[in-house]
Amino acid sequence: MGNCAMVYSDDFSELTTERLCEAVQHMNATEVERCLEGGVPVNHPIDRYGHTILDKFALEHAAMLEQALHIKAQPKEATTHLLNMQEAAAQTLKTLVEYGATVSAQSGTLKRGV
């Protein structure tokens, strides 16, 4: 994946599995839907172990929750941040499931950044 800090959507961006992975990493449900609507296969392996995009979602969601526990902010701000992150994750998950995403049930280890 690229070193892009933000995933954007435009009508001229190539729709690839890498772009779908980036969209999931950033919990960008709009870009996830654009990729899937554009024909990126939802259950195509994203690594040599056969993991799917839903495996990637689970890994990124867990990392996001861990990050939320360590945010340096006032409690109300930290709570708002957590709620916003959870809403983005929920919308991303909903989109993936609507397109038929499944976990791979692979025994290989999926690590962030793969």
N, C-alpha and C positions, 0 to 999 in steps of 0.2 A: 504494500500500500504506500501511497505517497505521504509526504510530510505536510500535507495541507492541514491547516488548523480548522478549516471550516469547509463544509460541503455545500456547494451551491447548485442551483438548478437553472439550466437554460436550455433552450430548444436545440442547441448545437452540440452539446456535450455527448460524447460517446457513451452508450449504455453498455457497461461491462460488469462482470462479476466483481472486479476490483472496486468499481464505483458503488455497487450495491453494498459491499463490505464497508466502505467508507461511510456510506449513509447510515448503516446500522451502528457503526462505531459512534457516530454523532447523534444517534437517535433522531434522525431526520426522516420522519414518516412520509413527507411529501416526496422526497427524492427516492425513498424506497419504493413507493408506489409508481413513480415515473419509470424506474428501472424495470420493475416487474411488468408493468403495463407495456413497456417497450420490448419485452421478450426475453429479458434475462431470466434464465431458469431458476426457480426458487429453491429447488433441492439439488442443484448441481454442486458437486464437491468443491469446496473452497481451498482445500489443501490436499496434500498427498495421503492423508489418513482418511479421507472421505467425509470430513465434517461438513455440515451444511450451514447455511446462513442463520438458521435458528440456533445452532450451537454457538455461533459467533454472538448472536443476540444475548444468549444466556451469560456468556463470559463478560461481555461489555456491561450488561446490567449489573452483574455482581461487582465489577470494578467501580461502576458508578455509585453504587450504594456504599462501598468502602470509602470512596472519596468523600461522600456526603458526611460521613462520620468525622472527618478530619478538617472540614472547612473552618476557616478562621473568620467568624462573623458573629454578630449578635444572635441570640437564640431565635428571635423572630425572623431575621434575615436568612439564617441557616434553614429554618423550617420552610420558608417560602421557596428557597433554592431547591430543597429536597422535593417539595410538591411539584415544582415545575419540571424537574428531572423525571419524576415518576409519571407525570402526565405525558411527557414526550416518549418515554419508554412504553407506556401502555398503548399509545397510538401506533408506535412502531410495531409492537407485538401484534396488535389487532390487524394491521395491514399485512404482515407476514402470514398470519394464520388465514386470513381471507384468501390469500393466493396459494394456500395449500402447503405452507412450510411445515416441515417435520424435523425433529432432532434425528441425528444419524445413529445414535446408540453405538458409536465407535469407541473402542478402548484406547485409541491413541490420545495423547495429551494435546489439547488445543491451548495455545498460549496467546496472550494479547500481542498484537502486532503481526500475527500470521495472516 
